[in-house]
Amino acid sequence: MSIELLAPAGNFEKLQAALIYGADAVYIGGKNFNLRAYGDNFSEEEIIQAVDFTHKLGKKIYVTVNIFANNADLDELAAYLKFLDDAGVDAVLISDLGVFTLAKEVTKNLDIHVSTQANVTNYREVNFFHQLGASRIVLARELTRDEILEIKSKSDVELEIFVHGAMCISYSGRCYLSHYLTGRSGNRGECTHSCRWKYSLVEDKRPDEKFSVEEDKRGAYVMNSKDLCLLPCLDKVIDSGVTSLKIEGRMKSVNYVAGVVKTYRRAIDAYLENPAAFKILPEWIDELDKVAHRPYTTGFFVSDGKPTEIYDTSKPKRTSEFLGIVREFDADKMLATIEQRGKFEVGQNVEFFQPHDKTFAQKISVMFDEEGQEILSAPHAQQIVKIPVDKPVEIFSLMRCNV
């Protein structure tokens, strides 16, 4: 059995993290035509570099082209799709049927994956897209395990589902709220996340008075969804017959990408090695709590009977703070070179989260700057610092601390 772990990559560093920490494939967005317009995204030159880096590791790279296009987009879209084909991208994710037919006309080697925004919820629709030439369907998040099992039994195409990350209150992300309230369309990649805002009621004849939806002075977050986490039922996910398990989060941090990818990598490998003995380890759950997230839910896949929305706050939580990335390691001197991502100082307790080896904790006993001068803290963004470490540490390990 082969299961693909598919990870988000909002920029080149996140792409590196995703692949180094165990993803089989990554999905990225270009500067246009994808639903994360405010992310870093990739220039055409960066896409070429990303394809080269990914393929050298024997892994795959997909590009999101999942906007709902206007007439004015089509000429530029045709040239962009040709570029992606020539660059060696493995597949594009498309939700618009017009863009789908355009991709079929102007490319030769690109596989087409139907995006979750296409709202595919039944086996006849799956088979329709397959007959059009799609090689994979990303199913709608609103499907149950039983519905996915039936789709798999009545179709012969690769299926992909989301297993982790933020969820949209609107059906398969087809939301018009942001456009209505702000003029920025979620279907064009410009979502303002209006569903996360705090809302009150206003009575027509009393426009200056606001009434809380709940009896709480904080107001209410009536459309604020929990985050998806299917790790607790990973065995059922794999047994459903899907090809690819997708993590959401192209706007998330390197720490998020690395932590979530490694956790699911370890869990998937443990299941495939011995399905009969598979169980969820507490350390996996602990790791998912360390990255920024809202309370978790299994969503529609397996209902636990609990609400899928959070009514008291829209702020995510985490149990650790990301401090830096290991860029070099001198084994003779047991010295790690850290690129700072959060302030840290001498005397602080930290941990090193590694791509392959176990996480280990230690106290920072002393620190040096790039010139070898002893320093007490690292307050500057991306400051280069050298720290003695208690154990050998892998390149691209993340240094963190508890919060």
C-alpha positions in Angstrom: 0.0 0.0 0.0 1.3 3.5 -0.9 -0.1 6.6 0.8 1.0 10.1 -0.2 1.6 12.7 2.5 1.0 16.0 0.8 2.2 19.2 2.5 1.7 23.0 2.0 4.6 25.2 1.0 3.9 28.9 1.1 7.5 29.8 0.2 10.8 28.0 -0.6 11.9 27.6 3.0 8.6 26.0 3.9 8.9 23.7 0.8 12.3 22.6 2.1 10.9 22.0 5.6 7.9 20.0 4.3 10.1 17.7 2.2 13.0 17.4 4.7 10.5 16.5 7.5 8.9 13.7 5.5 6.3 14.9 2.9 6.0 12.9 -0.3 4.8 15.9 -2.2 4.1 19.6 -1.8 1.6 22.0 -3.2 2.5 25.6 -3.9 1.0 28.7 -5.4 2.4 31.1 -8.0 2.1 34.9 -7.8 -1.4 34.8 -9.5 -4.3 32.5 -10.0 -4.4 30.7 -6.6 -6.5 31.1 -3.5 -3.8 32.5 -1.2 -3.2 35.9 -2.8 -1.7 37.3 0.4 0.9 34.5 0.9 4.5 34.8 -0.1 3.9 32.4 -3.1 6.4 31.6 -5.8 7.7 33.7 -8.7 8.3 31.8 -12.0 12.0 31.6 -11.3 11.3 30.3 -7.8 8.9 27.7 -9.2 11.7 26.4 -11.5 14.0 26.2 -8.4 11.3 24.5 -6.4 10.7 21.8 -9.1 14.4 21.1 -9.3 14.8 20.8 -5.5 11.7 18.6 -5.2 12.6 16.3 -8.0 16.1 15.8 -6.8 14.6 14.3 -3.7 12.4 12.0 -5.8 9.3 13.7 -4.7 6.4 15.6 -6.4 5.3 19.2 -6.7 1.8 20.5 -7.5 0.7 24.1 -8.2 -2.6 25.5 -7.3 -4.4 27.3 -10.1 -7.7 27.2 -8.4 -9.3 30.6 -8.8 -12.7 31.0 -10.5 -11.5 32.8 -13.6 -12.9 35.9 -15.3 -12.6 36.4 -19.1 -9.8 38.8 -18.5 -7.7 36.1 -16.9 -7.8 33.6 -19.7 -5.0 34.8 -22.0 -2.5 35.2 -19.2 -3.7 31.9 -17.7 -2.9 30.0 -20.9 0.7 31.3 -20.9 1.1 30.5 -17.2 -0.2 26.9 -17.7 2.3 26.4 -20.5 5.1 27.7 -18.3 4.2 25.2 -15.5 4.2 22.4 -18.1 7.6 23.4 -19.4 9.0 23.8 -15.9 8.2 20.2 -15.1 5.5 20.7 -12.5 3.8 17.3 -11.8 0.2 18.5 -11.6 -2.0 21.6 -11.2 -5.0 21.9 -8.9 -8.0 23.4 -10.7 -11.6 24.1 -9.7 -12.9 26.1 -12.7 -14.1 24.0 -15.6 -13.0 26.7 -18.1 -9.5 26.6 -16.7 -9.7 22.8 -16.8 -10.4 22.8 -20.5 -7.8 25.4 -21.1 -5.2 23.3 -19.3 -6.1 20.3 -21.5 -5.7 22.4 -24.6 -2.4 24.1 -24.0 -0.3 21.6 -21.9 1.2 18.2 -22.8 2.5 16.6 -19.6 0.6 18.3 -16.7 -1.7 16.1 -14.7 -4.9 17.8 -13.5 -6.1 17.4 -10.0 -9.6 18.7 -9.3 -9.5 21.1 -6.3 -11.7 20.8 -3.3 -13.3 24.1 -4.3 -15.0 22.2 -7.1 -17.3 20.7 -4.4 -17.0 17.1 -5.5 -19.3 15.1 -3.2 -20.4 12.0 -5.1 -19.1 9.2 -7.3 -20.9 10.3 -10.5 -19.1 13.7 -10.3 -15.8 11.9 -9.6 -16.3 9.8 -12.7 -17.3 12.8 -14.8 -14.1 14.6 -14.0 -12.1 11.4 -14.6 -13.7 11.1 -18.0 -12.7 14.7 -18.8 -9.1 13.8 -18.0 -8.5 14.5 -14.3 -6.0 12.1 -12.7 -7.0 13.0 -9.1 -10.0 14.4 -7.3 -9.6 16.4 -4.0 -12.9 15.5 -2.3 -15.0 18.1 -0.5 -14.3 18.3 3.2 -18.0 17.7 4.0 -17.9 14.0 3.2 -18.1 11.2 5.8 -16.0 8.1 5.9 -18.9 6.0 4.6 -19.4 8.4 1.7 -15.7 8.3 0.8 -15.8 4.5 0.9 -18.7 4.4 -1.5 -17.0 6.8 -3.9 -13.9 4.7 -3.9 -15.8 1.5 -4.6 -17.5 3.1 -7.6 -14.6 5.0 -9.2 -11.2 4.3 -10.5 -9.3 7.5 -10.0 -6.9 8.8 -7.3 -8.7 10.5 -4.4 -7.3 13.1 -2.0 -8.7 14.3 1.3 -7.7 16.9 3.8 -6.6 15.4 7.1 -5.3 18.5 9.0 -5.5 22.2 9.2 -7.9 25.2 9.2 -11.4 24.8 7.9 -13.8 27.3 6.2 -17.3 27.7 7.6 -18.6 27.8 4.0 -19.2 24.8 1.9 -15.9 23.6 0.4 -14.5 27.1 0.8 -17.0 28.6 -1.7 -17.6 31.7 0.4 -18.9 35.1 -0.7 -19.0 36.7 2.8 -15.6 38.4 2.5 -16.5 39.9 -0.9 -19.8 41.1 0.4 -18.3 42.8 3.5 -15.0 44.1 2.1 -15.0 43.7 -1.7 -12.2 41.1 -1.4 -13.3 37.7 -2.9 -12.3 34.5 -1.3 -12.8 32.9 -4.7 -10.1 35.1 -6.0 -7.6 34.3 -3.2 -8.3 37.6 -1.3 -10.3 36.3 1.7 -10.3 38.5 4.7 -11.4 35.7 7.0 -14.7 37.4 7.9 -15.9 34.2 9.5 -13.3 34.7 12.3 -14.6 38.2 13.2 -16.5 39.0 16.4 -20.2 39.7 15.6 -23.1 41.4 17.3 -26.7 42.0 16.3 -28.0 45.5 15.3 -31.7 46.3 15.2 -32.8 48.3 12.2 -34.3 51.2 14.2 -31.5 51.3 16.7 -28.4 51.4 14.4 -26.1 52.8 17.1 -26.9 50.0 19.5 -25.1 46.6 19.3 -26.5 43.5 21.0 -24.3 40.5 21.7 -25.4 37.3 20.1 -24.6 35.6 23.4 -24.9 36.8 27.0 -21.2 37.6 27.0 -19.5 41.0 26.8 -16.9 39.5 24.5 -19.5 39.0 21.7 -19.7 35.8 19.7 -17.7 34.1 17.0 -20.6 32.2 15.4 -18.9 31.2 12.2 -15.4 30.4 13.7 -14.6 26.8 12.8 -12.3 24.5 14.7 -9.2 23.0 13.0 -9.4 19.6 11.3 -7.3 16.8 12.8 -7.8 13.2 11.6 -4.8 11.8 13.3 -7.0 10.1 16.0 -8.7 8.1 13.2 -5.8 7.8 10.8 -6.3 4.0 10.5 -9.9 4.6 9.2 -8.6 7.3 6.9 -6.0 5.0 5.3 -8.5 2.1 5.1 -10.9 4.3 3.1 -8.7 3.8 0.1 -7.7 7.4 -0.6 -4.4 8.0 -2.4 -3.2 11.3 -0.8 -3.5 12.8 2.7 -3.4 16.6 2.5 -2.3 19.1 5.2 -3.7 22.6 4.9 -1.5 25.6 5.6 0.3 27.5 2.9 0.0 30.6 5.1 1.3 28.8 8.2 4.8 29.0 9.7 7.9 26.7 9.1 7.3 25.4 12.6 3.8 24.4 11.7 4.8 22.7 8.5 7.7 20.8 10.1 5.8 19.7 13.2 2.6 18.6 11.5 4.4 16.8 8.6 6.8 14.9 10.8 3.9 13.8 13.1 1.8 12.5 10.3 4.8 10.9 8.6 5.6 8.9 11.8 2.0 7.9 12.2 1.5 6.8 8.6 4.7 4.8 8.7 3.8 3.1 11.9 0.4 2.1 10.5 1.8 0.7 7.3 4.5 -1.2 9.2 2.0 -3.0 11.4 -1.7 -2.1 10.9 -2.9 -4.6 13.5 -0.8 -3.1 16.3 -1.3 0.5 15.3 -2.2 3.0 18.1 -2.0 6.8 18.5 1.0 7.7 20.6 0.6 10.6 23.1 3.8 12.2 21.8 2.1 12.7 18.4 -0.8 14.5 20.0 1.6 16.6 22.1 3.5 17.6 19.0 0.3 18.8 17.2 -0.5 20.9 20.3 2.9 22.7 20.0 2.0 24.4 16.7 -0.4 27.2 16.4 -3.9 25.8 16.1 -7.5 26.2 17.1 -9.2 23.3 19.0 -9.2 20.2 16.9 -12.2 18.3 15.4 -12.6 15.3 13.2 -15.1 17.3 11.2 -17.4 15.3 9.0 -15.2 12.3 8.5 -16.1 10.8 11.9 -18.5 12.9 14.0 -17.7 13.0 17.7 -20.9 14.8 18.5 -19.1 17.9 19.7 -19.6 21.4 18.1 -17.3 22.2 15.2 -17.2 25.9 15.9 -15.5 27.9 18.6 -17.8 30.6 20.1 -15.6 32.5 22.5 -12.4 33.4 20.6 -10.9 33.3 17.2 -7.3 33.3 18.4 -5.2 30.1 17.9 -3.2 28.6 20.7 0.1 26.7 20.9 2.3 25.2 23.6 5.7 26.1 22.2 7.4 29.1 20.6 9.6 28.8 17.5 13.0 30.4 18.2 15.3 29.4 15.3 16.5 27.1 12.6 19.8 25.1 12.7 21.8 26.1 9.6 25.1 24.4 10.4 26.5 21.9 12.9 30.2 21.5 13.8 30.5 18.0 15.1 34.1 18.5 16.4 33.1 21.6 18.5 29.5 20.4 19.1 28.4 23.9 18.0 25.2 24.7 16.2 24.7 27.7 14.0 21.2 29.1 14.5 19.2 31.5 12.4 17.0 33.4 14.9 13.2 33.5 14.5 12.3 34.6 18.0 14.2 36.2 20.8 16.2 33.8 23.1 18.9 34.2 25.7 21.5 32.5 27.9 20.0 30.4 30.6 16.9 29.6 28.6 15.6 26.0 28.4 15.1 25.0 24.7 14.4 21.9 22.7 15.7 20.8 19.3 13.0 19.3 17.0 14.8 17.3 14.3 13.8 16.1 10.9 14.6 12.4 11.7 16.2 12.0 15.1 14.4 12.4 18.4 13.7 15.8 20.0 16.1 16.7 22.8 16.1 19.5 25.4 18.9 21.5 27.0 19.7 24.8 28.6 21.6 27.5 26.6 24.8 27.9 28.6 26.6 30.4 26.4 26.0 32.0 23.0 28.3 33.6 20.4 27.7 36.0 17.5 29.1 35.5 13.9 32.4 37.1 15.0 32.8 34.7 17.9 32.0 37.3 20.5 30.0 36.1 23.5 26.5 37.5 23.7 23.7 37.2 26.3 20.7 37.3 23.9 19.6 37.2 20.3 16.9 39.9 19.9 17.3 40.6 16.1 15.3 39.0 13.4 17.3 36.3 11.5 20.4 37.0 13.6 23.0 34.3 13.2 24.1 32.8 16.6 26.3 29.9 17.6 25.3 27.7 20.5 27.0 24.7 22.1 24.7 21.7 22.0 24.6 18.6 24.3 23.9 16.2 21.4 24.6 16.1 17.6 21.9 18.1 15.9 20.6 17.8 12.3 20.6 20.6 9.8 17.2 22.3 9.5 16.3 21.3 13.1 14.0 23.8 14.8 14.9 25.3 18.2 11.8 25.9 20.3 10.8 26.7 23.9 7.7 26.0 25.9 5.2 28.8 26.4 
